[in-house]
Amino acid sequence: MAEERKNDQFDFDYDPQEVFDWIGKASERYQQLIEQLMQRQQGSMSDPSLSVLFDMNDNFQKMTEHLAINPMVLFDEQMRLMQAQMQLWQNAARQLLGEEVDPVVEPAHDDRRFKDAEWADNLLFDFIKQSYLLFARCVLNVVHGVEGLSDHTRQQVDFYARQYVNALSPSNFIATNPEVLRTTIASRGQNLLRGMEQLVEDLKRSSEGLNVSMTDLSAFKLGENVATTPGEVVFQNDLMQLIQYHPATDQQYRTPLLIVPPWINKYYILDLRESNSFVRWLTAQGHSVFIISWVNPGPSLRDKGWVEYMEEGPITAMDVVKEITGEKQVNLLSYCIGGTLTASMLAYLSAKRQAARVQSVTYMATLQDFSEPGEIGVFINEASLSGLERQMERNGYLDGRAMAFSFNLLRENDLFWSFFINNYLKGERPQAFDLLYWNSDGTNMPAKMHSFYLRNMYQYNRLIEPGGIELEGVKIDLRKIKTPAYFVSTIQDHIARWTSTYKGALLHSGPVKFVLSGSGHIAGIVNPPSKQKYGYWTNPSLAETPQAWFAGAEKHEGSWWPDWQAWMLENQYVVEDDKVPAREPGKAVTNAEKYQVIEAAPGSYVKRKISEVLQAEHTPT
């Protein structure tokens, strides 16, 4: 019955008035500190921040103009909201009289903000929750119902409206979150003090926006409990260190495997712990594994562009691997933006008649056709890019912390507000989680490279145009790539949508296999056979559309990793009967004196934090 709703969580033995007075004072001080810190942040608004603000205003003005043409969208939603609010008040009155009623509105099944029992069992919090959900539904329905907006404008208005609505959630405030209230009363406000301390720490290590701590950063150390696969750095230049891993088998496949990871984050996403390390699994299968560890750049590398990343990255790495192993060919395995670079490099090598250097290529969650870039497209417009370029021209780089904040807003409830509540309102310290540690360990982007990438790929989608991009005087064409390719994407990816990555698979002229893994951009790729957590889909045919491909696809349980290994063996990109004695780092076939061990893996480049890089180059952090 309604009158039996649970309220005993708030029963304590001491004077409640004293507690509430103390909480009020602590809350007031807490809000004052937040306002002071936020004012300090806002006082140094950058070109990108101002550009986004002006762009947001412009987009909402466009929406308002279209609403004026067809005001019935707003009128209908207002009437629907009023009717629902009246029903909610009536339900509240009936509940006070002891009746049971069905809710007017309920959270989505995957909305974790209102999982606490008090949101349903306590009449007051239930009313607050439903009032908020009705308001949120009204706002978003109005935005979705406006006709005449371009797809890009609609996407941006929807994004900004969603940020506004989710920021106003009652779960984000002390007085309207039952969990926070219980914790505050029980601890006499000590949770708020701990939260203030955590907030100050997080703001100190933030750039623009607020980089909320997602994990216990002190719980991990590279080379000790993450990035632990044994290996050695055998080469380095301004942009990368090349790691050669120790063999895990007595014999190794003759053709070496070179991994080209993304440089937006660090390579060890593929080498977290022993149980989920893709690198360690590859060595156990008998592969001779090399991986590029990209530098965390500062202002001094401002002029390193896409060409430099290609030539000083995978092309140089292939040269080194050739001299170390004596093999003329490599198998390439690439990930995210590392895959985009790899595709452009293969087109470049094809134009220069050097494509035979690569025997096979694997693209993991890689965009080549950027016509549907996913939710990140909300940040891609002339106003935002111009502001970003002005800032990068001054600084020489894009701060990786600002980029991480933007990416987290694409999943704001999961990647921002949930941690905001736990850290600052509940006063809980983040738990140790290796994946979130990696996610918090960002890198900067050199100005020249990042501007080229955003303009040519995301804004103009020139990579898919024959001759649309020129590298070192060579006009490249992805359609000229005949290298056998294995594409693996993930069904819930919001960074590289699988329907977009599929379009890239259609561009290549050589044999292509497309595989779709479960989960998202990270978990769907780092999905070891030992977990058997997510399945994957395969289809021997490459249909004209991703929808047609999926309609004919077969679902498999477990990890896609063994499927990839089977593909390599079936097509003889590695040959079981053609193996060589295990290759140890520091024992190059040619120029042995040139490729001595520099340092143990994971190397020094990957250990450089953004703050350390900027301090070393005397740049404000």
N, C-alpha and C positions, 0 to 999 in steps of 0.2 A: 504494500500500500504506500501511497505517496507520503503519508504522515510518518512512515517508518524509515524515511530516507536517512542515510548515514550521515551523522554530523559529529560522532564521537571523536573524530580525528582532532578536533579543536578543543577537547577537554584537557585542562592541565591543573595542577595543584596550586600554582601561584596566582597572584593578582593579575587578571587579564588586562585591566586598565593600565597597569604599570608596563606590561609587555607591549600593548598597542602604542602607548606613548613613546616608548623606546624605539619601536619599529618606525613610527612616524618620523622621529628625528633622524634615524639612520637612513630612511628612504629619501628624506629631504636632502641630506648631505650627499647621498648617492647620486641623486638627480643633478645636484649642483656640479658635482665632479664631472659627470658625463657632459653637461652643457659646456663647462670650461674646456674640456678636452676636444669636444666637437668644434667649438669656436676656433680653437687653435688650428684644427685641421682645415676648416673652411676658410680661414684667413689666408691660406696658401693654395687656393684653388688654381689648378693648372689649366693650360689650354684645352686638354681633352675633357676635363671636368666641365669647363664653361661651354665647350662645344656641345657636349651631351645635353647640358641644361637648355641651351638655346634650341637644339634640335628637338628636345622633348616638348618645349613650348610650341614650336612650329607645328609638330605633328598633332598635338591636341587642339591647336587652332584649326587645323584642317578637319579634324573630326567634328569640332563644334560647327563649322560651316556646313558640313554635310548633315549634321543633326538639324540645323535650321531649315534645310530643304525638306527633310522628312522627320518632323518632330514626333510623329506617332510612335517611333521606336522608344523614345524617352517617356512619352505619356503612358504607353502600355506597361512599361516596366515599373513606372511609379505607381500605377494602379495595382499592379500585381504585388508590389512591395507593401502597399497600404493594406491590402486585403490579408496578406500573410501576417503582417504585424497585428492586425485586429484578431486574427485567429490565435496568434501566439498569446496575446493578452487574455483572451477567453480561456485558453487552455490553462494558463497560469492560475486564473481564478478558480477553475474547476479542480485543479490540483490542490489548491489551498483548502478546498472542501472535501478532499479525500478521494477524488476520482482519479482513475488512471486514464491517460490520454496518449494518443500517438503523437510523436513530434511533428511539427510543421516542416522542419527541414533537418537533415542529418548530414554529418561530415561524409566525405568520400571514404570508401573502404580503406584506402591507403593513406588517409590523413592522420598522422600520428600525433598531431597537436592536442587532440581531445581524447586521448586514450585513458586518462585517469578517470576512475569511477565517479569522482565528484562532479565531473561535467554532465553526467546523466542522473546521478542520484540526488544531487543537491539542487533544489528548486531554483535558487538564485543563479548558480553557475550554469545550469541548464538554460535558463532564460537569456543570460548574457551570451552564451554560445550560439543559440539559435538566432538571436538578434543580429549578431555579427555575420553569421552565415547568410542570412537573408540580405543584409546590406552588400556583402561580397558578391552574391549571386546577381543582384540588381546591377551593380557597377559593371561587372564583366559581361553581362548580357547586353547592356547598352553598347559597350565597346564592340562586341561581336556582331551586333545587329545593325551597325551603321553601314550603309551601302555607299559605293562609289569611291572608297579608298583604294589606293594601290596596295598590292600585296605587301610591299616593304613597309609602307606607312602603317598598315593594319598590324603587322607583326610588331612594330615598335610601340604603337599605342597599347597593344595588348600586353607587351612586356612591362611598360611603365605602370599601367593600371594594376597589373598583378603585383608589382613591387609595392605599390601604395596599399593595396588591399591587404596583402600578407603582413606588411609592417604594422597594420592596425589590429592585428589579431589580439584578442584579450589574453592569449597565452603569453604574449610578450611583455606583459606588465605585472608588476608586483601585486597590486591590489585585486587583479582579476584573474589570477592564476591560482587555483586551489592548491596545487603542489607547492608552489613557491610560498604561499601563505602558511601552509603547515610547517614547511621547513623553517621559515622565518620565525614563527612563534616558538617552535621547538628549540631553536638555537639562540633565541633572544637576539636575532639579527646578525649573528656571526657570519651567516652565509653571505649577507650583503657586503660585509667588510672583506671577506675573502674574494667576493666577486669584484669589488673595486680594485683590489690588488692585482687580480688577473687582467682586468681591463687596462690598467696602467701598463702592465707588461706587454700586452698585445699591441697597444697603440705605439709603444716605443719601437716595436719591430715591424710596424706597418708603414706603407708608403702613402698611397692615396686610398681612402676608404678605411676599413677596419678588417685586418686579417685576424679573425677569431681563431684561437688555438683549438685545433681539432684533436690533438693527441698530446701525450706527455713527451715533449721533445727530448727530455733528458734520458729517456728510457732506451734510446737507440744510439749506436755508434757504428759508423760505416766500417766494414771489415771485421766487426766483432759479432753483431747479431743481425745485420742486414748487409747485403752485398758481400757475401762470405765465400762464394765459389773461388777456389784457389786459382790464381793466375798471376801474370806479371805484365807490367807495362813495358813494351818492347820498342815503342816509337812515340814521339810526340812532336807537335809543331804548335803554332799559335792557337789553332782552333780545336785540336783534339789530341787525346792520348789514345794509343791503340793497345788494347789488352789482348794478350794471348793466354788462353786458359790451359791449365794443366790437364793432361788426358785423364780420363776416368776408365779407360779400357787399354788393353795391351796393344791393340791394333786400332787404327783410325781410317775412316774413309779417305781415299786419296784426294778428292776435291775438297778443299777447305770451305768453311762456312763463315761469311762475314756479316755481322749484324749492324744495321744502320738505324739506331734508335732516334727518337725525337730529341731536339735540343730545347724545346719549350719546357720540358722537365728533364730529369736526369735518368741515365740509362738503367739504373738499378731497379727500375720497375720490373725488369726481366730477371732480376736476381735478388729478390727480397730475402726470404728465408729458404733453408734447404728444402722444405716441404713444398714450396710453391715456386721455386726458381726454374724458369724456362731454360736459362743458361746451363744450370747443373744437369737438367734433364737431357739437354742436347749433347753434352759431353758424355753422359751415360749411354747414349745411343751409339756412340762411336764417332761423332763429328769432331773435327778439328776446328774449334770455335775461336773466332776473333770478334771483338766488339769495339765500336768507337765510343769513347767517353768524351763528350763535347765539353769545351771550356765554358765557364760561367763568365761571360764577357763584361768588361767595364767600358768606360769612355774611350780608352785607347784603341779599341777594336771597332770603332764607329764605322769605318769604311770597308769592313768585311761584308761583302754582299752575297747574293745567291751563287754567283760564279765561284767565289772564294770558298764557300761552304762545299760546293761540289768538288772543286779541284783539290783543296787541302783536306777534304773529308774523305768520301768514299773512293775517289780516283786515286789519291795518294795511298789510302789504306790498301787498295787492291795491288798497287805497286809493291808495297811493303810485304804483303802476304805472299805475293809471287816470289820475292827474293827469299823469304823465310822458308817457304815450303818447296819451292822449285816447280810449283804447278802454274800453268798458264791461265787456268780458269778458276773461278770461284762460284759458289752458290751464294746469293744475296738474300738476306731476310731483313725486312724493313718494317718500321712502325710509324703510323701517324704522319707527321710532317717529314720524318725521315724517309717514309715511303714516297711522298710527293717529290722530294729531292732525288730519290733513287729513280723514279720514273723519268724525270727530266734528264737525269744523267744517262739513262739507257737510250733515250731519244737522241741525245747528244753523241753518244758512242756509235749509234746506228748511222747517224749522218756522217761520221768520220770513219766508217767501215771498221770499227773496233768492237762491235757488239759481241763477237765471239769470246771476249774476255769473261763474259758472264754466262754460265751454263743454265741457271734457273734463277727466278726471282720470286720472292714471297712478299706480299703486301698485307700488313695487318692493320685494319681500321684506317685505311688510307684514302683520302680524297684526291682525285685527279680531275674530275669534273665538279666544278664548284657552283653549278647552277642552282643547287639546293643545299646551301652550306649548313643547314640546321639552325638551331637557336642562336648560335654565335653571329648569325647574319644580322641580328638586331643592332650590333655595334658597327656594321659595315655600311657607311654612307659618307658622302663627301665632307659633311661638317665634322664628323668624328675623326675621319682619317686626316683631314687638314690640321685639326687641332693636335692630333697625336704626332704628326710629322713636325710641326713647329716645336713641340716639346723635345722630340728626339733630336732635332737639329741642334737645339741648345745643349742637351745633355750627352748626346752621342749614343744613347741606348734607351730601351724601354724597360722600366723597372719591373721585374718579374712579380713583385708583390702586388703591384697595381693590377697586373694582368690576372693574377690568381683571384683577386677580389672580384673582378668582372666575371670570371668563369664560375665562381661560386654563386653569383646572383642568377645564373641560369637554372640553378636548383636551390633557390633561396631558402625554402623551408627545411630542406635536408642538410644543406651545406653552410647555412648561416644562422638562421633563427633558432634551430634546435641547439646548436652550440652556444649561441648567445644566452639562451635560457639556462642551460646547464652550468655554464661557466660563471656568468655575471649575476644571475638571479638566484639560482640554487647554491652557488658558491662551490660547485663540484670541480675538482681537477680533472682534466681530460684523461681518459684511459689510454694505455699504451696500445697503439695499433700501427703496424708497420706500413700498411697502405696509406694511411692518413699522414704518417711521418713523411713518406715520399712526396705526397701531395703538397705538403707544406714546405718542401725543400726546393723552392723554385729557382729559375735562372733568368738572367736578363737577356734581351735581344739586341744585337747591334742595329743601329739606326738604318743603315743602308739595306741590310738583308731584310729587316722586318717591313720596311716600306715597300720593297720590291714584292715581297710575299703577299701583303695585304692588297696592294694595287692590282698586280697581275693575276693573282689567283682568285681571291675573294671578291674583289670589286668588278673586275672585267672578265674573269674566267678565260684568260688567254691561253692557258696551258692546253686546252683541248682544240685550239685553233691551229691548223697546219701553218707553221711559220709565225705563229702569234707571239712566241718568245724567242729571243735571240741570246745565245750564250757564247761568249768569246767569238763573235762573228758568225756563229752557226745557228741558222734557223732550225728549230727542232719541231718534230712532228711525232706525237705519241703513236700514231697509226703505223709508223715504220718499225715499231718495236716487235720483233719476232721471238724474243726470248720467252721460253715457256714460263707461265706465271700461275701462282697459287694465290688467290685473293681470299682472305678471311675477314669477315666483318661481324658486327654484333647487333642483335635485333633491337636492343634498347638504347643504342648509342645516340646521345644528343649532341655530340661534337662532330662526328663523321657519320651521318645517317647512312644506313646500309643501302637504302634505295639510291643514294647518290654515289656511294663507292661502287655499286654495281655498274653504274654508267661508265666508270673508269675501266672496268673489266671488258666492256664492249669495245673499247678503243683499240686494244692491242690486236696485232695481226697474228701472233703466234698462238699455240695451244694454251687455253686458259681454263682453270678450274676455280669455281666460286663456291665458297663454303660460308654458311651463316651460323654463328655461334649464339648461344643464349646470353642473357644479361647485357651489360653495357660496355663502354669504351675500354675499361680496365679489366673488370672481373671476367668479362667474356673472353679476353685474350689470355690473361693470367689464370688459366683454368686447368690445373694439373690433373692427370689421370687419377691420382690418388684421392682426389676430392669427389669426383663423379657428381659434381653439383649441378652443372649446366650441360644441357645437351647441345646438339648442333644439327643443321640440315645440310643435305647434299642433293645435287641434281646433276646427272652426267651431261645434260644439255645446257647450253647457255642461251636462254630464251631472249626474245627481243626486249622484254620489259622485266623489271624485278618482280612485279606482281605475278606474271606468267611463270617466272622461274620458281617462285615460292609455291605456286599452286601445284607444281609437279615435283616438289622437293620431298625427300624422305627424312624423317626425324630419327636421330640416333641418340642414344644415351651416352653420357660420359664426355670426355674431353676431345677436342678436335686435334690435339697434338699427335696422337698415333695415326690419325688419318693423313696428316701432313707427312709423317715419316713414311707411311705406305706409298703415298704419291711420289715421294723422292725415290724410293726403291723401285716402284713399278716402272717408272720412266727412266731409270738408270742415271738420275742426276747424282746419285751416289750408288756404288755397286758393291754388293756384299762380298763378292769374290775378288775385289780389287782394292785391297787395303794396304796400308803401309805401317811400319812400326810407329808406335805412339810418338808424337812430336812434343818435345819438351821446350818450353820457352827459353830463349837464350842460345839455341842451337840452330841457327839459320843455315840453310843449305848453301846459300851464296851470301857473300859479304857478312860473314858471321861476326866479325869484329864490329860491324856497324850496328848490329841489332842485339846488343847485349841487354840484359835486364836493367831497366832504369829504376824501377821500384815495384813493390808488390801491389797487386790489385787490392782494393779498387782504384789505386792511384791518387794523386793529389788534386787533379782537376775537379773531380766529382765532390771533393770535400769542401770546396770553396763556397761559402755562404754569400748571399748577396751583400750583406752588410760588410763582410770581410773584403770582398772585391772592391767596393766603393771606398772603404777606408784606406785600402792599399793605394788607391789612385787619388786620394785626397779629395773625394767627392762627398758632399753632404748626404747622409743616409736618412 
